[in-house]
Amino acid sequence: MKPLTRIDDNFSASPQIDAEDLIGIKAAGFKSVICNRPDNEDGGAHPDHDFLEAEAGKLGLEFSYLPVVPGQIDDSQIAQFKVAISTLPGPIVGYCRLGFRAKTLYERAQSIP
């Protein structure tokens, strides 16, 4: 499993994951995964969200796809992220290329009432 950045008891951010990482995520007690990386980013050299969602489902993990282009986080995406973290079972792992977008989305969603 990739190294996680623990933000609080309900959320941790991760760099790009693969199917093997999902096993470690499940074993660590996480219940849900949020993908913040567009499938076509970097030419799509990373596993696409459909594949990871299917693999997560096999393990009993919930999965949400909210792609965000680096440096282009907007209020709508923050609001969508807030809904996701409010409705998905926790604890949750959010991932993108390096984990920064997932962390930023989580932190900014906390400021929305």
N, C-alpha and C positions, 0 to 999 in steps of 0.2 A: 504494500500500500504506500502511496506517495505520502510525504510528510504533510500533515494538516496544520493549518493555523487556527487554533481554537479562539473563537471570538467570545463566546459565552457558552452556557450549558446546553443551549439549543442549536447552535450553529458553528460550523467550522468551514474554512475555505481551503480549497485544494487546487494544485495545478492539474493540468489535463490528466484524466484517469483512463484506464483501459479496463477490459473485462475482468482481469485478475485482481485489480484494485477493488472491484465491487465485493469480492469475497472478504477482503480485509475490512472494508467499510461495514459490511454486515456483521462481521465478527466483533468489531469495535462497538457495536450497539446502535449504530445509526439506523434510522427507519426510512429516510428519504434522501433523494439526490436531486439537485437542481443543476441543469446544464446551462451556463451562460455563454457558451462558445458557439458561434454560428458554424454550421457544418462545412461551409465553403471557405472558412478562414484558413490561411496558409495553404491554399490549394486542396484542402480536404485531406491532408496527409494523416490526420488523427481519426480515430473511430467516430463515425457519425452518431448522432443522438438516438436514431431509431435502433441501431444495433445495441447501444448501451442500455437503452430503455428496455429492450427485450431481455437482455441479460440480467438487468436489475429485477425485472418482474419474476424471473425464474428463482431468484433468491428471496422474494417476498418484499423487496424494497419498492417504495413509491418513487416515481420519477417525473420531473417537470422540465420542460424545455422553454427557456426564455433567453433567446440569443441576443447578445448585445455587442455592437461593434465597439472596439476599443476607442476610448475618448469621446464616445457619443451617447453616454447614458442620459436619458431624458426623464422627465417627471412621470410620464406614462409607464415607462419600464419600472421605475421605482414603485409605483402604485401596484403594478402587476406582481412584482416581487413580494411586496407586503402581503398581498392576498395569498400568494403561494406559501410563504412561511407561516401565515396564520391558519392555513387549512391543511397543510401536509403534516403527517405525524413526525414528531421530532424524537431525537435530535436529527438535524439535517446537515448534509455536506453539499456545499455549492462549489462548482468548479468552472474554470475557464483555462486559458493557456497557462497562466502563472498563479491564478487565484486572486489577483487584484480586483478584477471586476466583481467577482462574487462577494468579496469582502466589502467593497465600496457600496454595492447594492444593498447589502445587509445593513451596513451602518447608516446609510441614507434612509432606508425604510423605517428605521427605528425612530426617526424624527417626524414621521407622519402620524398624526393622531388617529 
